[in-house]
Amino acid sequence: MRKFLFTLFLGMISWGVSAQEIIVRNPEINRLVEEVSSDSLKKYIYELSAFHSRHTLNTNSENGMPAAQQYVLSKFMQFAKASKGRMSAQIEEFVTPGDGRRVLTDSKVANVVATLKGTNPNDNRIIIVSGHLDSRNKDVMDAEGAAPGANDDGSGVAVVMELARVLAQKEFSATIYFVAFTGEEQGLKGATYLADKAKSENWNIEAILNNDIVGNSNSSETLISNNTQMRVFSESIPLAEDERGAAIRRSINSDNDSDSRQLARYIKETGEKYVDHMEVKLIYRSDRFLRGGDQTPFMRNGFTAVRMSEMNENFIHQHENVRVENGIQYGDLPEFMDFEYLRKVSAVNLASAASLANSSGMPQNVKIDVRGLTNKTILLWEAPKYKAVKGYYVLMRETSSPMWEKKFFTTETTITLPYSKDNYFFAVQSVSESGEESLAVFPSPLTR
């Protein structure tokens, strides 16, 4: 007998202006979130900023990029001691070709990568948490001038390091990569290398959480001070979309339901569930206006990726030479950062990555039955590949709503709802036996 139960279990669902919100936190993930430390993050930032320059093309082994890479590697190796052999780390070198613009000649650069191996031999999923290690001042080609890069993007690397420290002690079904990219300011070189490698080797990357400029809560010009909001940027029409995908998207009106947009919604729901006084704002762009980041090469290769960023940027302390001018201190210095804010951004990352890595994975072959005209909606799907499930959530929202509004729980792999597919969007996510939810899967039409 088919059974379904409308529930709010393990979620935070709004029922309208006067409704209550029920928040149920997984105790294990909540414990990990509480271990994220603003003091640790502050220490990483000051140590990273102490290198004279982390410019991609700075080759000073004592006080430049190579030294900074060794520093991050040493931290990863220190954290790995708590993993009982599951975490390894390396500096992965590669040659980026000269482009005549920001890399004049072929140059040897490197990413620093820590890998926390998943414990489920049947689960080949990969979750990537990233930031970029390189810094710059006003002249992007100045590899010698002081470029502390505290917030851009020491903050993102600090998030990566802190998550590696906290998560090394915990076992996960899927594998988590912690990556400090090089070459972002010179044209996304490190991310392009890894994204191309992942595509050529057919990695099963489920999500990329890229953190870039996430540690400041005070804006320039507008003088807004707010440490309770962060942004998540996600693409609408996928960069890697082919003609068939475009035709399907147009036919079912899924412009606001790309895989990256589902990941952004997941981060908002999960982050706000576990992190107090933090609102995750969904920004319907792949990045800031006419700008880009290390998530872009992954999206270009068809992977699901988002950019995490602070809500209000301060351009006095971004891409500026360190100097005092008209009584104003310029430069990307650590004293202008908000480490409590950075802690909360890190905690949103941790809750999202940990929940995904211990989920059962996405349900497979999700379909919406369109073989007949009806005011009901029939959805069908198959179980995920990796772990047993407790059940599934079928998500529903009005077509004008940015977030899923209702969740229907079922232990079956099909459900019939008394709501018209003309008026609502639907998706399906799995729920693991320990309560972690997978990414939502938007259904494709079942026509015969």
DONU-276675 format. One record per residue (C-alpha): residue in three letters; x, y, z. Coordinates in Angstrom, 3 decimals. Example, Ala and Ser with C-alpha at 12.3 -4.5 7.8 and 13.67 -1.06 7.14 Angstrom:
<atoms>
{atom 'ALA'; {12.300; -4.500; 7.800}}
{atom 'SER'; {13.670; -1.060; 7.140}}
</atoms>
This chain:
<atoms>
{atom 'MET'; {0.000; 0.000; 0.000}}
{atom 'ARG'; {1.368; 3.374; -1.015}}
{atom 'LYS'; {1.871; 5.678; 1.889}}
{atom 'PHE'; {3.050; 9.195; 2.159}}
{atom 'LEU'; {3.350; 11.481; 5.090}}
{atom 'PHE'; {3.489; 15.208; 4.963}}
{atom 'THR'; {6.149; 16.189; 7.435}}
{atom 'LEU'; {8.626; 18.794; 8.510}}
{atom 'PHE'; {11.119; 16.234; 9.785}}
{atom 'LEU'; {14.749; 17.390; 9.691}}
{atom 'GLY'; {14.009; 20.621; 7.920}}
{atom 'MET'; {13.079; 24.215; 8.303}}
{atom 'ILE'; {9.983; 24.886; 6.224}}
{atom 'SER'; {7.972; 28.103; 6.346}}
{atom 'TRP'; {4.179; 27.762; 6.317}}
{atom 'GLY'; {3.426; 31.442; 5.791}}
{atom 'VAL'; {3.635; 34.587; 7.774}}
{atom 'SER'; {1.998; 33.338; 10.933}}
{atom 'ALA'; {3.397; 29.799; 10.876}}
{atom 'GLN'; {5.956; 28.302; 13.199}}
{atom 'GLU'; {9.314; 27.012; 12.046}}
{atom 'ILE'; {10.572; 23.651; 13.259}}
{atom 'ILE'; {14.340; 23.222; 13.319}}
{atom 'VAL'; {15.744; 19.747; 13.902}}
{atom 'ARG'; {19.528; 19.463; 13.859}}
{atom 'ASN'; {21.522; 16.284; 13.436}}
{atom 'PRO'; {23.498; 16.187; 16.735}}
{atom 'GLU'; {26.695; 14.935; 15.059}}
{atom 'ILE'; {26.748; 17.652; 12.408}}
{atom 'ASN'; {25.782; 20.229; 15.008}}
{atom 'ARG'; {28.772; 19.172; 17.128}}
{atom 'LEU'; {31.103; 19.637; 14.158}}
{atom 'VAL'; {29.616; 23.060; 13.402}}
{atom 'GLU'; {30.239; 24.126; 16.978}}
{atom 'GLU'; {33.926; 23.192; 16.647}}
{atom 'VAL'; {34.538; 25.843; 13.985}}
{atom 'SER'; {36.676; 28.466; 15.710}}
{atom 'SER'; {37.039; 32.173; 14.963}}
{atom 'ASP'; {40.396; 32.052; 16.786}}
{atom 'SER'; {41.692; 29.352; 14.423}}
{atom 'LEU'; {40.489; 31.306; 11.404}}
{atom 'LYS'; {42.131; 34.481; 12.668}}
{atom 'LYS'; {45.427; 32.650; 13.162}}
{atom 'TYR'; {45.357; 31.268; 9.602}}
{atom 'ILE'; {44.612; 34.712; 8.163}}
{atom 'TYR'; {47.425; 36.462; 10.026}}
{atom 'GLU'; {49.892; 33.733; 9.073}}
{atom 'LEU'; {48.850; 33.806; 5.408}}
{atom 'SER'; {48.995; 37.614; 5.325}}
{atom 'ALA'; {52.521; 37.565; 6.766}}
{atom 'PHE'; {53.912; 36.258; 3.469}}
{atom 'HIS'; {55.142; 39.273; 1.506}}
{atom 'SER'; {53.206; 38.271; -1.598}}
{atom 'ARG'; {51.212; 35.212; -2.611}}
{atom 'HIS'; {51.100; 36.341; -6.215}}
{atom 'THR'; {50.890; 33.323; -8.539}}
{atom 'LEU'; {54.107; 34.280; -10.324}}
{atom 'ASN'; {56.089; 35.072; -7.168}}
{atom 'THR'; {58.738; 32.361; -6.874}}
{atom 'ASN'; {60.332; 33.438; -3.570}}
{atom 'SER'; {60.667; 30.219; -1.579}}
{atom 'GLU'; {61.143; 32.098; 1.697}}
{atom 'ASN'; {58.389; 34.719; 1.625}}
{atom 'GLY'; {56.329; 34.206; -1.527}}
{atom 'MET'; {53.908; 31.768; -3.095}}
{atom 'PRO'; {56.016; 28.583; -2.700}}
{atom 'ALA'; {56.402; 29.310; 1.010}}
{atom 'ALA'; {52.673; 29.922; 1.374}}
{atom 'GLN'; {51.924; 26.628; -0.367}}
{atom 'GLN'; {54.238; 24.797; 2.013}}
{atom 'TYR'; {52.463; 26.471; 4.932}}
{atom 'VAL'; {49.028; 25.250; 3.792}}
{atom 'LEU'; {50.429; 21.771; 3.111}}
{atom 'SER'; {51.933; 21.620; 6.612}}
{atom 'LYS'; {48.555; 22.499; 8.123}}
{atom 'PHE'; {46.780; 19.845; 6.078}}
{atom 'MET'; {49.324; 17.240; 7.164}}
{atom 'GLN'; {48.933; 18.294; 10.782}}
{atom 'PHE'; {45.145; 17.937; 10.559}}
{atom 'ALA'; {45.496; 14.568; 8.808}}
{atom 'LYS'; {46.865; 13.023; 12.015}}
{atom 'ALA'; {43.313; 12.946; 13.407}}
{atom 'SER'; {41.964; 11.054; 10.383}}
{atom 'LYS'; {43.464; 7.611; 11.108}}
{atom 'GLY'; {45.044; 7.499; 7.674}}
{atom 'ARG'; {41.991; 8.658; 5.720}}
{atom 'MET'; {43.363; 12.137; 4.900}}
{atom 'SER'; {46.342; 12.774; 2.635}}
{atom 'ALA'; {47.729; 16.035; 1.244}}
{atom 'GLN'; {49.959; 17.185; -1.576}}
{atom 'ILE'; {51.133; 20.137; -3.620}}
{atom 'GLU'; {50.092; 19.311; -7.176}}
{atom 'GLU'; {52.290; 21.140; -9.667}}
{atom 'PHE'; {51.429; 21.819; -13.297}}
{atom 'VAL'; {52.520; 24.155; -16.073}}
{atom 'THR'; {50.100; 26.840; -17.197}}
{atom 'PRO'; {50.745; 28.063; -20.747}}
{atom 'GLY'; {51.591; 31.702; -21.319}}
{atom 'ASP'; {48.567; 33.641; -22.574}}
{atom 'GLY'; {50.262; 36.933; -23.393}}
{atom 'ARG'; {48.007; 38.681; -20.875}}
{atom 'ARG'; {48.304; 37.665; -17.229}}
{atom 'VAL'; {50.788; 34.826; -17.668}}
{atom 'LEU'; {53.370; 36.041; -20.167}}
{atom 'THR'; {55.311; 32.784; -20.532}}
{atom 'ASP'; {54.731; 29.133; -19.645}}
{atom 'SER'; {54.894; 29.012; -15.844}}
{atom 'LYS'; {55.000; 26.280; -13.199}}
{atom 'VAL'; {52.232; 26.757; -10.630}}
{atom 'ALA'; {50.492; 24.471; -8.139}}
{atom 'ASN'; {47.349; 23.728; -6.153}}
{atom 'VAL'; {47.445; 22.484; -2.570}}
{atom 'VAL'; {44.998; 19.624; -2.049}}
{atom 'ALA'; {43.942; 17.571; 0.970}}
{atom 'THR'; {41.804; 14.478; 0.358}}
{atom 'LEU'; {39.578; 13.007; 3.073}}
{atom 'LYS'; {38.775; 9.599; 1.686}}
{atom 'GLY'; {35.216; 8.362; 2.026}}
{atom 'THR'; {34.705; 5.147; 3.963}}
{atom 'ASN'; {31.979; 3.650; 1.755}}
{atom 'PRO'; {33.624; 1.574; -1.011}}
{atom 'ASN'; {30.424; 1.833; -3.060}}
{atom 'ASP'; {30.371; 5.636; -2.930}}
{atom 'ASN'; {32.617; 7.398; -5.456}}
{atom 'ARG'; {31.112; 10.842; -4.965}}
{atom 'ILE'; {33.418; 13.824; -4.403}}
{atom 'ILE'; {32.583; 17.063; -2.564}}
{atom 'ILE'; {35.041; 19.933; -3.116}}
{atom 'VAL'; {35.483; 22.896; -0.765}}
{atom 'SER'; {37.814; 25.498; -2.234}}
{atom 'GLY'; {39.370; 28.961; -2.070}}
{atom 'HIS'; {42.282; 30.563; -3.894}}
{atom 'LEU'; {45.657; 31.030; -2.270}}
{atom 'ASP'; {47.062; 33.653; -4.646}}
{atom 'SER'; {46.847; 37.369; -3.846}}
{atom 'ARG'; {47.347; 40.565; -5.831}}
{atom 'ASN'; {47.598; 44.319; -5.460}}
{atom 'LYS'; {46.340; 46.997; -7.888}}
{atom 'ASP'; {48.565; 45.851; -10.755}}
{atom 'VAL'; {47.646; 42.231; -11.404}}
{atom 'MET'; {51.072; 41.645; -13.006}}
{atom 'ASP'; {53.072; 42.926; -10.013}}
{atom 'ALA'; {54.545; 39.753; -8.553}}
{atom 'GLU'; {56.975; 41.547; -6.215}}
{atom 'GLY'; {54.979; 44.222; -4.403}}
{atom 'ALA'; {53.399; 43.564; -1.009}}
{atom 'ALA'; {50.097; 41.733; -1.414}}
{atom 'PRO'; {48.832; 40.379; 1.930}}
{atom 'GLY'; {45.516; 39.119; 0.461}}
{atom 'ALA'; {43.856; 38.710; 3.855}}
{atom 'ASN'; {40.281; 38.658; 2.595}}
{atom 'ASP'; {40.890; 38.054; -1.129}}
{atom 'ASP'; {41.269; 35.213; -0.762}}
{atom 'GLY'; {43.007; 34.359; 2.480}}
{atom 'SER'; {39.481; 34.145; 3.893}}
{atom 'GLY'; {38.476; 31.390; 1.452}}
{atom 'VAL'; {41.639; 29.403; 2.137}}
{atom 'ALA'; {41.060; 29.807; 5.875}}
{atom 'VAL'; {37.581; 28.301; 5.432}}
{atom 'VAL'; {39.124; 25.365; 3.556}}
{atom 'MET'; {41.766; 24.828; 6.245}}
{atom 'GLU'; {39.305; 25.042; 9.122}}
{atom 'LEU'; {36.962; 22.538; 7.498}}
{atom 'ALA'; {39.906; 20.199; 6.951}}
{atom 'ARG'; {40.821; 20.523; 10.640}}
{atom 'VAL'; {37.326; 19.825; 11.938}}
{atom 'LEU'; {36.202; 17.178; 9.435}}
{atom 'ALA'; {39.414; 15.100; 9.537}}
{atom 'GLN'; {38.179; 13.474; 12.744}}
{atom 'LYS'; {34.894; 12.299; 11.184}}
{atom 'GLU'; {34.113; 9.481; 8.743}}
{atom 'PHE'; {32.028; 10.243; 5.671}}
{atom 'SER'; {30.507; 8.059; 2.990}}
{atom 'ALA'; {31.745; 10.302; 0.157}}
{atom 'THR'; {35.222; 11.780; -0.347}}
{atom 'ILE'; {35.867; 15.455; 0.463}}
{atom 'TYR'; {38.580; 17.477; -1.280}}
{atom 'PHE'; {39.939; 20.615; 0.377}}
{atom 'VAL'; {41.616; 22.748; -2.297}}
{atom 'ALA'; {43.690; 25.951; -2.206}}
{atom 'PHE'; {43.849; 26.992; -5.852}}
{atom 'THR'; {46.662; 29.009; -7.412}}
{atom 'GLY'; {46.268; 31.366; -10.359}}
{atom 'GLU'; {42.752; 32.672; -9.793}}
{atom 'GLU'; {43.806; 36.288; -10.289}}
{atom 'GLN'; {45.771; 35.339; -13.419}}
{atom 'GLY'; {42.775; 33.765; -15.118}}
{atom 'LEU'; {41.404; 30.861; -13.012}}
{atom 'LYS'; {44.461; 28.737; -13.844}}
{atom 'GLY'; {44.451; 26.324; -10.897}}
{atom 'ALA'; {40.713; 25.698; -11.048}}
{atom 'THR'; {40.843; 25.171; -14.809}}
{atom 'TYR'; {43.594; 22.595; -14.387}}
{atom 'LEU'; {41.654; 20.629; -11.755}}
{atom 'ALA'; {38.298; 20.920; -13.542}}
{atom 'ASP'; {39.818; 19.660; -16.802}}
{atom 'LYS'; {41.536; 16.815; -14.952}}
{atom 'ALA'; {38.279; 15.870; -13.216}}
{atom 'LYS'; {36.435; 15.799; -16.525}}
{atom 'SER'; {39.099; 13.763; -18.335}}
{atom 'GLU'; {39.240; 11.237; -15.484}}
{atom 'ASN'; {35.429; 11.130; -15.133}}
{atom 'TRP'; {35.316; 12.146; -11.465}}
{atom 'ASN'; {31.889; 11.917; -9.863}}
{atom 'ILE'; {31.858; 15.436; -8.381}}
{atom 'GLU'; {28.543; 16.073; -6.659}}
{atom 'ALA'; {29.200; 19.648; -5.526}}
{atom 'ILE'; {31.848; 22.375; -5.525}}
{atom 'LEU'; {31.598; 24.990; -2.754}}
{atom 'ASN'; {33.973; 27.762; -3.816}}
{atom 'ASN'; {34.738; 30.431; -1.213}}
{atom 'ASP'; {36.101; 33.742; -2.453}}
{atom 'ILE'; {36.090; 36.959; -0.376}}
{atom 'VAL'; {34.090; 35.718; 2.626}}
{atom 'GLY'; {35.579; 37.480; 5.661}}
{atom 'ASN'; {34.444; 41.109; 5.680}}
{atom 'SER'; {31.149; 42.551; 6.955}}
{atom 'ASN'; {31.634; 46.269; 6.218}}
{atom 'SER'; {31.090; 47.787; 2.783}}
{atom 'SER'; {32.885; 50.721; 1.210}}
{atom 'GLU'; {30.842; 53.707; -0.067}}
{atom 'THR'; {27.489; 52.550; 1.345}}
{atom 'LEU'; {29.037; 51.965; 4.797}}
{atom 'ILE'; {26.733; 49.031; 5.460}}
{atom 'SER'; {27.811; 46.919; 8.433}}
{atom 'ASN'; {26.115; 43.516; 8.555}}
{atom 'ASN'; {27.538; 40.163; 9.634}}
{atom 'THR'; {24.249; 38.258; 9.383}}
{atom 'GLN'; {24.043; 37.706; 5.611}}
{atom 'MET'; {26.161; 35.971; 2.987}}
{atom 'ARG'; {25.680; 35.371; -0.737}}
{atom 'VAL'; {25.591; 32.166; -2.753}}
{atom 'PHE'; {25.900; 32.657; -6.519}}
{atom 'SER'; {24.574; 29.942; -8.835}}
{atom 'GLU'; {24.112; 29.635; -12.574}}
{atom 'SER'; {20.654; 29.465; -14.149}}
{atom 'ILE'; {21.234; 28.194; -17.688}}
{atom 'PRO'; {24.182; 25.767; -17.377}}
{atom 'LEU'; {27.388; 26.830; -19.113}}
{atom 'ALA'; {27.805; 23.259; -20.349}}
{atom 'GLU'; {24.266; 22.936; -21.698}}
{atom 'ASP'; {23.960; 21.198; -25.081}}
{atom 'GLU'; {21.122; 21.550; -27.614}}
{atom 'ARG'; {19.174; 18.606; -26.199}}
{atom 'GLY'; {19.474; 19.984; -22.663}}
{atom 'ALA'; {18.349; 23.409; -23.862}}
{atom 'ALA'; {15.305; 21.899; -25.571}}
{atom 'ILE'; {14.298; 19.997; -22.410}}
{atom 'ARG'; {14.851; 23.081; -20.238}}
{atom 'ARG'; {12.661; 25.225; -22.467}}
{atom 'SER'; {9.915; 22.604; -22.634}}
{atom 'ILE'; {9.628; 22.185; -18.858}}
{atom 'ASN'; {10.551; 25.781; -17.905}}
{atom 'SER'; {13.413; 24.726; -15.622}}
{atom 'ASP'; {15.459; 27.920; -16.082}}
{atom 'ASN'; {15.530; 28.407; -12.313}}
{atom 'ASP'; {16.260; 24.759; -11.515}}
{atom 'SER'; {19.784; 24.024; -12.696}}
{atom 'ASP'; {21.847; 21.624; -10.593}}
{atom 'SER'; {23.823; 24.606; -9.273}}
{atom 'ARG'; {20.604; 26.354; -8.261}}
{atom 'GLN'; {19.524; 23.203; -6.374}}
{atom 'LEU'; {22.889; 23.225; -4.577}}
{atom 'ALA'; {22.408; 26.890; -3.647}}
{atom 'ARG'; {18.981; 26.125; -2.197}}
{atom 'TYR'; {20.471; 23.214; -0.285}}
{atom 'ILE'; {23.166; 25.458; 1.213}}
{atom 'LYS'; {20.577; 28.030; 2.228}}
{atom 'GLU'; {18.301; 25.513; 3.945}}
{atom 'THR'; {21.128; 23.567; 5.587}}
{atom 'GLY'; {23.237; 26.584; 6.538}}
{atom 'GLU'; {20.368; 28.468; 8.130}}
{atom 'LYS'; {19.319; 25.328; 9.992}}
{atom 'TYR'; {22.711; 24.923; 11.690}}
{atom 'VAL'; {24.120; 28.462; 11.908}}
{atom 'ASP'; {22.377; 31.033; 14.073}}
{atom 'HIS'; {22.166; 34.649; 12.926}}
{atom 'MET'; {23.130; 33.914; 9.334}}
{atom 'GLU'; {20.872; 34.362; 6.331}}
{atom 'VAL'; {22.049; 32.819; 3.077}}
{atom 'LYS'; {20.988; 35.028; 0.175}}
{atom 'LEU'; {20.435; 33.306; -3.166}}
{atom 'ILE'; {21.905; 35.432; -5.928}}
{atom 'TYR'; {20.626; 34.477; -9.353}}
{atom 'ARG'; {23.939; 35.016; -11.124}}
{atom 'SER'; {26.867; 32.674; -11.644}}
{atom 'ASP'; {29.068; 35.364; -10.053}}
{atom 'ARG'; {29.139; 39.096; -9.380}}
{atom 'PHE'; {28.276; 41.382; -12.301}}
{atom 'LEU'; {30.757; 40.758; -15.170}}
{atom 'ARG'; {33.166; 39.038; -12.750}}
{atom 'GLY'; {34.163; 35.424; -12.203}}
{atom 'GLY'; {35.718; 32.907; -9.849}}
{atom 'ASP'; {37.134; 29.410; -9.541}}
{atom 'GLN'; {33.691; 27.798; -9.766}}
{atom 'THR'; {33.477; 28.840; -13.438}}
{atom 'PRO'; {35.802; 26.191; -15.001}}
{atom 'PHE'; {33.869; 23.472; -13.162}}
{atom 'MET'; {30.529; 24.759; -14.460}}
{atom 'ARG'; {32.031; 24.970; -17.940}}
{atom 'ASN'; {32.860; 21.261; -17.654}}
{atom 'GLY'; {29.353; 20.342; -16.544}}
{atom 'PHE'; {29.930; 20.077; -12.774}}
{atom 'THR'; {27.635; 21.470; -10.076}}
{atom 'ALA'; {29.336; 24.482; -8.496}}
{atom 'VAL'; {28.507; 27.673; -6.591}}
{atom 'ARG'; {30.396; 30.679; -5.283}}
{atom 'MET'; {30.130; 31.697; -1.623}}
{atom 'SER'; {30.879; 35.359; -0.935}}
{atom 'GLU'; {30.388; 38.041; 1.686}}
{atom 'MET'; {27.280; 40.200; 1.380}}
{atom 'ASN'; {28.981; 43.594; 1.186}}
{atom 'GLU'; {32.437; 43.983; -0.375}}
{atom 'ASN'; {34.885; 46.691; 0.670}}
{atom 'PHE'; {36.911; 47.886; -2.309}}
{atom 'ILE'; {39.248; 50.004; -0.199}}
{atom 'HIS'; {40.662; 46.675; 1.013}}
{atom 'GLN'; {40.456; 44.701; -2.235}}
{atom 'HIS'; {42.846; 44.869; -5.223}}
{atom 'GLU'; {44.588; 47.880; -3.680}}
{atom 'ASN'; {48.229; 48.557; -2.833}}
{atom 'VAL'; {48.954; 48.795; 0.882}}
{atom 'ARG'; {49.236; 52.540; 1.592}}
{atom 'VAL'; {47.760; 55.432; 3.555}}
{atom 'GLU'; {46.184; 58.085; 1.350}}
{atom 'ASN'; {44.255; 61.133; 2.611}}
{atom 'GLY'; {44.232; 59.514; 6.038}}
{atom 'ILE'; {42.659; 56.293; 4.722}}
{atom 'GLN'; {44.383; 52.911; 5.058}}
{atom 'TYR'; {44.195; 50.957; 1.807}}
{atom 'GLY'; {45.124; 47.341; 1.226}}
{atom 'ASP'; {43.831; 43.856; 1.966}}
{atom 'LEU'; {44.958; 43.665; 5.595}}
{atom 'PRO'; {43.722; 41.274; 8.295}}
{atom 'GLU'; {42.786; 44.027; 10.745}}
{atom 'PHE'; {39.840; 44.945; 8.536}}
{atom 'MET'; {38.261; 41.504; 8.673}}
{atom 'ASP'; {35.406; 40.203; 10.830}}
{atom 'PHE'; {36.446; 36.814; 12.205}}
{atom 'GLU'; {33.109; 36.042; 13.826}}
{atom 'TYR'; {31.482; 36.566; 10.437}}
{atom 'LEU'; {34.097; 34.301; 8.848}}
{atom 'ARG'; {33.289; 31.656; 11.467}}
{atom 'LYS'; {29.640; 31.691; 10.466}}
{atom 'VAL'; {30.453; 31.449; 6.746}}
{atom 'SER'; {32.770; 28.523; 7.547}}
{atom 'ALA'; {30.016; 26.853; 9.563}}
{atom 'VAL'; {27.562; 27.162; 6.649}}
{atom 'ASN'; {30.167; 25.464; 4.440}}
{atom 'LEU'; {30.759; 22.721; 6.991}}
{atom 'ALA'; {27.094; 21.926; 7.600}}
{atom 'SER'; {26.457; 21.738; 3.853}}
{atom 'ALA'; {29.534; 19.677; 2.938}}
{atom 'ALA'; {29.141; 17.262; 5.866}}
{atom 'SER'; {25.432; 16.736; 5.171}}
{atom 'LEU'; {26.072; 16.030; 1.493}}
{atom 'ALA'; {29.021; 13.722; 2.163}}
{atom 'ASN'; {26.977; 11.534; 4.516}}
{atom 'SER'; {23.783; 11.591; 2.470}}
{atom 'SER'; {22.704; 8.573; 0.449}}
{atom 'GLY'; {23.188; 10.468; -2.798}}
{atom 'MET'; {20.584; 11.731; -5.198}}
{atom 'PRO'; {17.640; 9.570; -6.271}}
{atom 'GLN'; {18.077; 8.300; -9.818}}
{atom 'ASN'; {15.971; 8.623; -12.966}}
{atom 'VAL'; {13.450; 11.051; -11.450}}
{atom 'LYS'; {10.417; 11.420; -13.727}}
{atom 'ILE'; {7.160; 13.336; -13.778}}
{atom 'ASP'; {4.366; 11.447; -15.531}}
{atom 'VAL'; {2.887; 13.461; -18.398}}
{atom 'ARG'; {1.215; 10.603; -20.270}}
{atom 'GLY'; {-2.260; 11.962; -19.589}}
{atom 'LEU'; {-4.024; 15.217; -18.778}}
{atom 'THR'; {-4.740; 15.353; -15.053}}
{atom 'ASN'; {-4.852; 17.783; -12.145}}
{atom 'LYS'; {-2.809; 15.357; -10.076}}
{atom 'THR'; {0.968; 15.028; -10.258}}
{atom 'ILE'; {2.628; 11.610; -10.384}}
{atom 'LEU'; {6.367; 11.350; -9.704}}
{atom 'LEU'; {8.525; 8.220; -10.020}}
{atom 'TRP'; {12.189; 7.584; -9.279}}
{atom 'GLU'; {14.785; 4.959; -8.428}}
{atom 'ALA'; {16.852; 4.538; -5.257}}
{atom 'PRO'; {20.278; 6.216; -5.018}}
{atom 'LYS'; {23.350; 4.122; -5.783}}
{atom 'TYR'; {25.387; 4.523; -2.637}}
{atom 'LYS'; {23.582; 3.940; 0.660}}
{atom 'ALA'; {20.313; 2.682; 2.051}}
{atom 'VAL'; {17.644; 5.317; 2.603}}
{atom 'LYS'; {15.065; 5.984; 5.270}}
{atom 'GLY'; {12.832; 7.509; 2.602}}
{atom 'TYR'; {12.402; 10.464; 0.290}}
{atom 'TYR'; {11.196; 14.027; 0.349}}
{atom 'VAL'; {9.127; 15.193; -2.570}}
{atom 'LEU'; {9.558; 18.963; -2.690}}
{atom 'MET'; {7.005; 21.423; -4.008}}
{atom 'ARG'; {6.922; 25.158; -4.592}}
{atom 'GLU'; {4.843; 27.648; -6.519}}
{atom 'THR'; {6.384; 28.649; -9.841}}
{atom 'SER'; {7.088; 32.150; -8.503}}
{atom 'SER'; {8.802; 30.967; -5.307}}
{atom 'PRO'; {12.624; 30.897; -4.976}}
{atom 'MET'; {12.654; 28.138; -2.331}}
{atom 'TRP'; {10.883; 24.825; -1.866}}
{atom 'GLU'; {7.767; 25.462; 0.220}}
{atom 'LYS'; {6.435; 21.999; 1.169}}
{atom 'LYS'; {7.973; 18.591; 1.749}}
{atom 'PHE'; {6.075; 15.312; 1.410}}
{atom 'PHE'; {7.772; 12.285; 2.966}}
{atom 'THR'; {7.386; 8.785; 1.543}}
{atom 'THR'; {9.181; 5.462; 1.837}}
{atom 'GLU'; {8.071; 4.466; -1.677}}
{atom 'THR'; {9.687; 5.370; -4.998}}
{atom 'THR'; {6.538; 6.936; -6.428}}
{atom 'ILE'; {3.987; 9.395; -5.193}}
{atom 'THR'; {0.722; 10.900; -6.437}}
{atom 'LEU'; {-0.028; 14.412; -5.193}}
{atom 'PRO'; {-3.311; 16.314; -5.545}}
{atom 'TYR'; {-1.522; 19.365; -6.963}}
{atom 'SER'; {-1.332; 20.295; -10.633}}
{atom 'LYS'; {2.047; 20.295; -12.352}}
{atom 'ASP'; {0.745; 23.341; -14.247}}
{atom 'ASN'; {0.897; 25.395; -11.058}}
{atom 'TYR'; {3.861; 23.999; -9.111}}
{atom 'PHE'; {7.427; 22.837; -9.508}}
{atom 'PHE'; {8.518; 19.533; -7.939}}
{atom 'ALA'; {11.769; 17.749; -7.077}}
{atom 'VAL'; {12.845; 14.644; -5.141}}
{atom 'GLN'; {15.639; 14.137; -2.613}}
{atom 'SER'; {16.667; 11.085; -0.603}}
{atom 'VAL'; {16.871; 10.937; 3.199}}
{atom 'SER'; {19.591; 8.704; 4.650}}
{atom 'GLU'; {19.020; 6.479; 7.652}}
{atom 'SER'; {20.877; 9.019; 9.800}}
{atom 'GLY'; {18.730; 11.874; 8.442}}
{atom 'GLU'; {21.006; 13.626; 5.946}}
{atom 'GLU'; {19.233; 14.890; 2.846}}
{atom 'SER'; {20.636; 14.686; -0.668}}
{atom 'LEU'; {20.569; 17.365; -3.316}}
{atom 'ALA'; {17.139; 17.737; -4.914}}
{atom 'VAL'; {16.618; 16.322; -8.405}}
{atom 'PHE'; {14.305; 18.162; -10.797}}
{atom 'PRO'; {12.217; 15.633; -12.745}}
{atom 'SER'; {12.274; 15.091; -16.492}}
{atom 'PRO'; {9.063; 14.202; -18.367}}
{atom 'LEU'; {7.878; 10.594; -18.646}}
{atom 'THR'; {6.067; 10.578; -21.975}}
{atom 'ARG'; {5.615; 6.892; -22.838}}
</atoms>
